[in-house]
Amino acid sequence: MSIKNHKNENLFLVGLVISMFCWGVSWTSGKIMVSYGNALNITLYRFFVTFISLFIIVGFTGEKLRILKKGLPDLICAALLIALYTYLFFKGLSLGKAGAGGVLVTTLNPIISYGIMLVYAKRKPGKYEVIGLAIGLVAGAFLLQVWNNWHKIWNAGNSYFVMATFTWAFLSLFTARSGRYGSPIAFSLWMYGICTVIIALISDYQESIEVFNRIDLVFWINLFFSATITTALATTFFFVATSRLGAGKASTFIFLVPFSAALGSWIFLKEVPEIHTIIGGLLGIFAVYMINRK
């Protein structure tokens, strides 16, 4: 490897660390935003700013906006699922803790997604995959504290976080095919554009105006971070890094997200991570490692 290529790879690695930190801290940012209004109105604002941000990025990168007609069903399904996921994200944050929710969702997402992929592909899992999925179930048990009363599992936003996890898992089936229909960034742009229209149609216009009238600089900073920095820039950088470094190497950095989610909520919201969250997060990371082991 030449010195120039080595330096470029190091820059991508640093960029990935920053991107994953942004993904984790976005849970804290979302918790702050949802205190200004209901989940549906905050979802609308986030989608709109994300769409505008992605439109500007596409303009700078020169990516083609065209999506093949055969990709429209996947695009619409992805838009509906990301809309549902984001609503569940904010609804869960309005009831539960950002750190616990961030660790729960980002830890279980790759495990559940992989399980659904195996069922969808009608493929039997290998030895390490079985071990990884089993450890993933144990991780989920710790994160949800199943040894307590069962009804507590569905309290404090956990029900919304679990539904968000499964929603994202199904969403990944559609976004994984986005490259077949054009640029993945263009696919994301139109996905968020459709989301904005959908949420605008079902939102209460008067409530949206009321939320707008009471938001302040703190809200705008968190909206900019959540929509522009995290969703538009960090996610776009992840797509680029995946194409340069390979999906396998880039995806390992997702292991940093649960820790940054817990760290962000600890620093900014004073939510001290509980021992079951730490153990569940570590087990989840080990589960993903086993699933990806060759």
Buried (B, 14 or more C-beta within 10 A) or exposed (E): EEEEEEEEBEEBBEBBEBBBBBBBBBBBBBBBBBEBBBBBBBBBBBBBBBBBBBBEBBEEEEBEEEBEEEBEEBBBBBBBBBBBBBBBBBBBBBBBBBBBBBBBBBBBBBBBBBBBBBEEEEEEBEEBBEBBBEBBEBBBBBBBBBEEEEEEBEEBBBBBBBBBBBBBBBBBBBBBBBEEBBBBBBBBBBBBBBBBEBBEEEBEEEBBEEBEEEBEEEBEEBBBBBBBBBBBBBBBBBBBBBEEBEEEBBBBBBBBBBBBBBBBBBEBBEBEBBEBBBBBBBBBBBBBBBBBEE
